[in-house]
Amino acid sequence: MKIIRFSRMFLPAAVFSLILAVFGILGYVVNNGFNLGIDFQAGLIQEIRLAPRAIGITYDGPGNAVISLNATSLTVAVSGAGVQGMTYQYLVADYETVGAFAQALSQITGVTALSDVSSSTPFKYLVLDAQSTPVLGAGTYWIHYLPRDGQVVPIEEVRSALSDVGDVNVQVLGNPADRSFIVRMQDSAMEESVASGKAAAADGRFDPKNIFTALEKAFGEGEIAVTSSNFVGSRFSKNLTDQAGLLLVLTLALILVYASIRFKPQYAAGAVLAILHDGLIIVAFIVWTRMEFNTTSIAAVLTILGYSINDTIVIFDRIRETKRLFPNDSMTDLLDRSITETLSRTFITTLTTMLAVVMLYIFTSGSMKDFALCLIVGMVSGVYSTIFIASGFVLFWDRFISKGKKENVPEPHREGQEQGA
């Protein structure tokens, strides 16, 4: 087997990696840090869907009527003092048109359901508005629907509609044909705004309700449904940030301890240096692409660290075995031989894993797509760092640090030797 001289590229690779690290740090400074998601700072996150109104419902019967909806059915539960509890369930698949569904709901005592569109309008599925209370009453409760022939709404149009609202980030949620979006509203005064129910600014610009108002102004009244709404407080976001940093530090510390026990300290240091390198590469990629940094990004980084250390341990194991078989070989020859012997395993493992990740990248969207992209970049970096960074550090240690220790060992006292002779 021909031995590939990877050791000749250790120094150029170290220089190249140093340039990439500096480039990443520069990007962090120039771009004012990460493009933080709502997970790491106070703000509002809403899932909105561009779905027109389908049915308006009112209730004037005894007790309370509560409406709920899942992917396949709509349920109305009537209960209260002096009322025999009843639950009415309607499977969406059983009704072809909006009119037929409204007529079925009207069969409930006290319920009045009127179509807001043509009764013959076919619908794909119903959508409830999370902004409205699910308890029916004299006020009209609106059920929205997604038309079967609904056109895809470009994300640029949604962003344009919200351009005057404030610091808002928009992402497509799921299939673009579902016309569903995640809207994140981030502002330092948001916590006070949500807690008090008032706008944080004098002009009401940061009032969360303005997201809904701006979208209705752009796409039409009754065309917007808020399917969920959540707020992340500043204290929670700070704790989450601290925990993420602590998690990364503990991961590196545990890897250092494990590699030190299984191998020598220089091998452990090389392994940690390699995964630090991979972390910096992913961070540089996230910073320069302005990809949103959220809990999914943390999961991607940790996954890559685990993947990278696995490759590094395999090569270090082979170095240890090769050293037993060729005890007289130099460390340079041992490294070149070990990396060459494990090269096919490294490439095959990486390529097969990357096939799954590439499919994930192609057929998903949103944060999952970003997660897959980070994994692709991280796996390429992991193979590179295992071969050139971790092994290069071990060779550096052997050539310079070990050599320096040997030179500092005092020689035997010559005068005593001559007298003994």
C-alpha positions as CSV (number, residue, x, y, z in Angstrom):
1,M,0.0,0.0,0.0
2,K,1.3,3.4,-1.0
3,I,1.7,5.7,2.0
4,I,0.3,9.2,1.4
5,R,2.5,11.9,3.0
6,F,-0.1,13.9,4.8
7,S,2.5,15.3,7.1
8,R,3.9,17.6,4.4
9,M,0.6,19.5,4.5
10,F,0.4,19.9,8.3
11,L,2.0,23.3,8.4
12,P,0.1,24.8,5.3
13,A,-3.1,23.4,6.8
14,A,-2.4,25.1,10.2
15,V,-1.8,28.4,8.4
16,F,-5.0,28.0,6.4
17,S,-7.0,27.2,9.5
18,L,-5.6,30.2,11.3
19,I,-6.7,32.4,8.4
20,L,-10.2,30.9,8.6
21,A,-10.3,31.5,12.4
22,V,-9.3,35.1,12.0
23,F,-11.8,35.5,9.2
24,G,-14.6,34.2,11.5
25,I,-13.6,36.5,14.3
26,L,-13.5,39.4,11.9
27,G,-17.0,38.5,10.7
28,Y,-18.2,38.4,14.3
29,V,-16.9,41.9,14.9
30,V,-18.0,43.4,11.6
31,N,-21.5,41.9,11.7
32,N,-22.0,42.8,15.4
33,G,-22.1,39.2,16.6
34,F,-24.7,36.5,15.7
35,N,-28.0,36.9,14.1
36,L,-29.7,35.8,17.3
37,G,-33.0,34.0,17.2
38,I,-35.9,34.6,19.6
39,D,-34.5,31.8,21.8
40,F,-31.7,34.0,22.9
41,Q,-33.3,37.3,23.4
42,A,-36.6,38.8,24.7
43,G,-39.3,39.0,22.0
44,L,-42.4,37.8,20.5
45,I,-42.8,34.8,18.1
46,Q,-46.0,34.3,16.1
47,E,-47.0,31.7,13.6
48,I,-49.3,33.3,11.1
49,R,-51.1,31.9,8.1
50,L,-52.5,33.7,5.1
51,A,-55.9,32.0,5.2
52,P,-59.2,33.8,4.4
53,R,-62.2,33.7,6.7
54,A,-64.5,30.8,6.0
55,I,-67.2,30.6,8.8
56,G,-68.4,33.0,11.4
57,I,-69.9,31.4,14.6
58,T,-72.0,32.8,17.4
59,Y,-73.6,31.1,20.4
60,D,-76.6,32.1,22.4
61,G,-77.5,28.8,24.1
62,P,-77.2,27.7,27.8
63,G,-73.8,27.0,29.4
64,N,-70.5,27.5,27.7
65,A,-69.5,26.3,24.2
66,V,-65.8,25.8,23.6
67,I,-64.4,25.1,20.1
68,S,-61.1,23.3,19.3
69,L,-59.5,22.1,16.1
70,N,-56.8,19.6,15.1
71,A,-55.5,18.5,11.8
72,T,-58.5,16.2,11.1
73,S,-61.5,17.4,13.0
74,L,-63.3,20.2,14.7
75,T,-64.9,19.7,18.2
76,V,-67.5,21.8,20.0
77,A,-68.0,21.0,23.7
78,V,-71.0,22.4,25.6
79,S,-71.0,22.3,29.4
80,G,-72.0,24.3,32.4
81,A,-74.4,24.5,35.4
82,G,-77.8,22.9,34.6
83,V,-76.6,21.8,31.2
84,Q,-76.1,18.2,30.1
85,G,-72.5,18.1,28.8
86,M,-72.3,17.3,25.1
87,T,-69.4,17.0,22.7
88,Y,-69.9,17.4,18.9
89,Q,-67.1,16.3,16.6
90,Y,-66.9,16.9,12.9
91,L,-64.3,15.3,10.6
92,V,-63.1,17.8,8.1
93,A,-62.8,15.1,5.5
94,D,-66.5,14.4,5.6
95,Y,-67.4,17.9,4.2
96,E,-66.6,19.0,0.7
97,T,-67.6,22.6,0.9
98,V,-67.6,25.5,3.4
99,G,-71.4,25.7,3.2
100,A,-71.8,22.0,4.1
101,F,-69.6,22.4,7.2
102,A,-71.4,25.6,8.3
103,Q,-74.7,23.8,8.0
104,A,-73.5,20.9,10.1
105,L,-72.3,23.3,12.9
106,S,-75.7,25.1,12.9
107,Q,-77.4,21.9,14.0
108,I,-76.0,22.4,17.5
109,T,-78.6,24.1,19.7
110,G,-77.7,27.8,20.1
111,V,-75.0,27.8,17.4
112,T,-75.3,30.0,14.4
113,A,-72.7,29.4,11.7
114,L,-72.6,31.5,8.5
115,S,-70.3,31.2,5.5
116,D,-68.2,34.3,4.9
117,V,-67.4,33.0,1.4
118,S,-69.5,31.2,-1.3
119,S,-71.2,28.2,0.3
120,S,-69.8,26.0,-2.6
121,T,-66.2,27.0,-1.9
122,P,-64.1,23.9,-1.4
123,F,-61.5,24.0,1.3
124,K,-58.3,22.1,2.1
125,Y,-58.4,22.4,5.9
126,L,-59.6,24.7,8.6
127,V,-57.5,27.1,10.6
128,L,-58.3,28.6,14.1
129,D,-57.2,32.0,15.1
130,A,-55.2,31.8,18.4
131,Q,-55.9,35.5,19.0
132,S,-59.5,34.8,19.7
133,T,-60.8,33.0,22.7
134,P,-62.1,29.5,22.0
135,V,-65.2,30.1,24.1
136,L,-68.2,30.9,21.8
137,G,-70.5,33.7,22.6
138,A,-72.4,36.7,21.2
139,G,-69.3,37.9,19.4
140,T,-68.5,36.3,16.1
141,Y,-65.7,33.7,16.2
142,W,-64.0,33.2,12.9
143,I,-62.8,30.0,11.4
144,H,-60.3,30.5,8.5
145,Y,-59.5,28.0,5.8
146,L,-56.7,27.3,3.3
147,P,-58.1,27.2,-0.3
148,R,-57.1,24.2,-2.4
149,D,-56.0,26.5,-5.2
150,G,-54.4,29.0,-2.9
151,Q,-51.4,30.7,-4.5
152,V,-48.0,30.6,-2.9
153,V,-47.2,33.9,-1.2
154,P,-43.5,35.0,-1.6
155,I,-41.8,35.7,1.7
156,E,-40.6,39.0,0.3
157,E,-44.2,40.2,0.2
158,V,-44.6,39.4,3.9
159,R,-41.4,41.1,4.8
160,S,-42.4,44.2,2.8
161,A,-45.7,44.3,4.7
162,L,-43.9,44.3,8.0
163,S,-41.1,46.7,7.1
164,D,-42.5,49.5,9.1
165,V,-43.5,47.5,12.2
166,G,-40.0,47.2,13.8
167,D,-37.3,44.7,14.2
168,V,-39.1,41.8,12.6
169,N,-37.7,38.5,11.2
170,V,-39.8,36.4,8.9
171,Q,-39.3,32.7,7.9
172,V,-41.4,30.2,5.9
173,L,-42.9,27.5,8.0
174,G,-43.2,24.1,6.4
175,N,-44.4,23.8,2.8
176,P,-44.7,27.2,1.0
177,A,-48.1,26.1,-0.4
178,D,-49.4,26.2,3.2
179,R,-48.8,30.0,3.3
180,S,-47.6,29.7,6.8
181,F,-44.9,31.9,8.3
182,I,-43.0,32.5,11.5
183,V,-42.7,36.1,12.5
184,R,-40.2,37.1,15.2
185,M,-40.4,40.5,16.8
186,Q,-37.4,41.4,18.8
187,D,-36.9,44.6,20.8
188,S,-35.3,45.5,24.1
189,A,-38.6,47.1,25.3
190,M,-40.8,44.2,24.2
191,E,-41.0,42.6,27.6
192,E,-42.5,45.7,29.1
193,S,-44.8,46.1,26.1
194,V,-46.3,42.6,26.4
195,A,-46.5,42.7,30.2
196,S,-48.4,46.0,30.2
197,G,-50.4,45.5,27.0
198,K,-49.2,48.8,25.8
199,A,-46.7,49.8,23.1
200,A,-43.1,50.2,24.1
201,A,-42.7,53.3,22.0
202,A,-44.9,56.4,22.0
203,D,-46.1,55.8,18.5
204,G,-47.1,52.2,19.2
205,R,-44.6,50.9,16.7
206,F,-43.6,47.9,18.8
207,D,-47.1,46.8,19.8
208,P,-47.4,43.1,18.9
209,K,-50.9,43.7,17.5
210,N,-49.3,45.8,14.8
211,I,-48.0,42.7,13.1
212,F,-51.6,41.5,12.6
213,T,-52.7,45.0,11.5
214,A,-49.9,45.5,9.0
215,L,-50.5,42.1,7.4
216,E,-54.3,42.7,7.1
217,K,-53.5,46.1,5.5
218,A,-51.3,44.4,2.9
219,F,-53.3,41.2,2.2
220,G,-56.9,42.2,3.1
221,E,-59.1,42.2,6.2
222,G,-59.9,38.7,7.4
223,E,-57.1,37.1,5.4
224,I,-54.7,36.6,8.3
225,A,-54.9,33.9,11.1
226,V,-52.5,33.9,14.0
227,T,-52.2,30.2,14.8
228,S,-49.9,30.6,17.8
229,S,-48.3,33.3,19.8
230,N,-45.5,33.0,22.4
231,F,-43.3,35.5,24.3
232,V,-39.8,34.8,25.5
233,G,-38.7,37.0,28.5
234,S,-35.3,38.5,28.9
235,R,-34.5,36.5,32.0
236,F,-35.3,33.2,30.3
237,S,-33.3,34.1,27.2
238,K,-30.3,35.1,29.3
239,N,-30.4,31.8,31.2
240,L,-30.7,29.9,27.9
241,T,-27.6,31.7,26.6
242,D,-25.6,31.0,29.7
243,Q,-26.6,27.3,29.6
244,A,-25.6,27.0,26.0
245,G,-22.1,28.4,26.7
246,L,-21.8,26.1,29.8
247,L,-22.9,23.1,27.7
248,L,-20.1,23.7,25.1
249,V,-17.5,24.2,27.8
250,L,-18.5,21.0,29.6
251,T,-18.5,19.1,26.3
252,L,-14.9,20.1,25.6
253,A,-13.8,19.3,29.2
254,L,-15.3,15.8,29.1
255,I,-13.7,15.1,25.7
256,L,-10.4,16.3,27.1
257,V,-10.7,14.0,30.1
258,Y,-11.8,11.0,28.0
259,A,-9.0,11.4,25.5
260,S,-6.4,11.9,28.3
261,I,-7.4,8.6,29.9
262,R,-7.6,6.6,26.7
263,F,-4.4,8.2,25.2
264,K,-1.6,10.5,26.2
265,P,-2.2,14.1,27.1
266,Q,-0.8,15.3,23.7
267,Y,-3.4,13.3,21.9
268,A,-6.2,14.7,24.1
269,A,-4.9,18.2,23.4
270,G,-4.9,17.5,19.7
271,A,-8.4,16.2,19.8
272,V,-9.7,19.2,21.7
273,L,-7.9,21.5,19.3
274,A,-9.5,19.8,16.3
275,I,-13.0,20.2,17.6
276,L,-12.4,23.8,18.6
277,H,-11.3,24.3,15.1
278,D,-14.5,22.8,13.8
279,G,-16.5,24.9,16.2
280,L,-14.8,28.1,14.9
281,I,-15.4,27.1,11.3
282,I,-19.2,26.6,11.9
283,V,-19.3,29.9,13.9
284,A,-17.6,31.7,11.0
285,F,-20.0,30.1,8.5
286,I,-23.1,31.2,10.7
287,V,-21.7,34.7,11.2
288,W,-20.9,35.4,7.5
289,T,-24.1,33.8,6.1
290,R,-26.2,35.6,8.8
291,M,-28.0,32.4,9.5
292,E,-30.2,32.6,12.6
293,F,-28.4,31.4,15.7
294,N,-30.8,29.5,17.9
295,T,-31.1,26.3,19.8
296,T,-31.1,24.3,16.6
297,S,-27.7,25.9,15.8
298,I,-26.4,24.8,19.2
299,A,-27.6,21.3,18.5
300,A,-25.8,21.3,15.1
301,V,-22.5,22.5,16.8
302,L,-22.7,19.8,19.4
303,T,-23.5,17.1,16.8
304,I,-20.5,18.1,14.8
305,L,-18.2,18.1,17.9
306,G,-19.3,14.5,18.6
307,Y,-18.9,13.5,14.9
308,S,-15.4,15.0,14.7
309,I,-14.1,13.4,17.9
310,N,-15.3,10.0,16.7
311,D,-13.1,10.3,13.5
312,T,-10.2,11.6,15.6
313,I,-10.4,8.7,18.1
314,V,-10.4,6.2,15.2
315,I,-7.2,7.6,13.8
316,F,-5.5,7.9,17.2
317,D,-6.4,4.2,17.8
318,R,-4.7,3.3,14.6
319,I,-1.6,5.3,15.5
320,R,-1.3,3.4,18.7
321,E,-1.6,0.0,17.0
322,T,0.8,1.1,14.2
323,K,3.3,2.1,16.8
324,R,3.2,-1.4,18.3
325,L,3.8,-3.0,14.9
326,F,6.5,-0.5,13.8
327,P,8.2,0.6,17.0
328,N,11.3,1.9,15.2
329,D,9.4,4.2,12.8
330,S,9.4,7.9,13.3
331,M,6.3,9.7,14.5
332,T,6.0,11.2,11.0
333,D,5.9,7.8,9.3
334,L,3.5,6.5,11.9
335,L,1.1,9.3,11.3
336,D,1.2,9.1,7.6
337,R,0.7,5.3,7.7
338,S,-2.2,5.5,10.1
339,I,-4.0,8.2,8.3
340,T,-3.6,6.4,5.0
341,E,-4.9,3.2,6.4
342,T,-8.0,4.8,7.8
343,L,-8.6,7.2,4.9
344,S,-11.1,4.9,3.1
345,R,-13.1,4.4,6.3
346,T,-13.2,8.1,7.0
347,F,-14.4,9.0,3.6
348,I,-17.0,6.2,3.3
349,T,-18.4,7.0,6.8
350,T,-18.6,10.7,6.0
351,L,-20.2,10.3,2.5
352,T,-22.9,7.9,3.7
353,T,-23.8,10.2,6.5
354,M,-23.7,13.2,4.3
355,L,-26.2,11.6,1.9
356,A,-28.8,11.6,4.6
357,V,-28.0,15.1,5.6
358,V,-28.1,16.4,2.0
359,M,-31.6,14.8,1.6
360,L,-32.6,16.6,4.8
361,Y,-31.3,19.9,3.4
362,I,-33.2,19.4,0.1
363,F,-36.5,18.3,1.4
364,T,-36.9,20.5,4.5
365,S,-37.2,24.2,5.2
366,G,-36.7,26.7,7.9
367,S,-34.5,25.9,10.9
368,M,-34.2,22.2,9.9
369,K,-32.7,23.3,6.6
370,D,-30.2,25.5,8.4
371,F,-29.4,22.5,10.8
372,A,-28.7,20.3,7.8
373,L,-26.5,23.0,6.2
374,C,-24.5,23.4,9.4
375,L,-24.0,19.6,9.5
376,I,-22.7,19.5,5.9
377,V,-20.1,22.2,6.6
378,G,-19.2,20.7,9.9
379,M,-18.7,17.2,8.5
380,V,-16.3,18.5,5.8
381,S,-14.5,20.5,8.5
382,G,-14.4,17.4,10.8
383,V,-12.6,15.3,8.2
384,Y,-10.1,18.0,7.5
385,S,-9.4,18.8,11.2
386,T,-9.0,15.1,12.1
387,I,-6.4,14.5,9.4
388,F,-4.5,17.8,9.5
389,I,-5.1,19.6,12.8
390,A,-5.3,16.8,15.4
391,S,-2.5,14.7,13.8
392,G,-0.5,17.8,13.1
393,F,-0.5,18.8,16.7
394,V,0.6,15.4,17.8
395,L,3.6,15.6,15.4
396,F,4.3,19.2,16.7
397,W,4.3,17.9,20.3
398,D,6.6,15.0,19.4
399,R,9.1,17.1,17.4
400,F,9.4,20.2,19.6
401,I,8.0,19.7,23.1
402,S,9.2,16.2,23.7
403,K,12.6,17.1,22.1
404,G,12.9,20.1,24.3
405,K,12.3,17.9,27.4
406,K,15.0,15.5,26.3
407,E,17.5,18.3,25.8
408,N,16.9,19.6,29.3
409,V,17.7,16.2,30.9
410,P,21.2,16.7,32.7
411,E,24.0,14.5,31.4
412,P,25.8,12.0,33.8
413,H,28.7,13.5,35.8
414,R,31.8,12.8,33.7
415,E,34.3,13.3,36.6
416,G,32.7,10.6,38.6
417,Q,32.6,8.3,35.7
418,E,36.4,8.8,35.1
419,Q,37.2,8.1,38.7
420,G,35.1,5.0,38.6
421,A,37.0,3.9,35.5
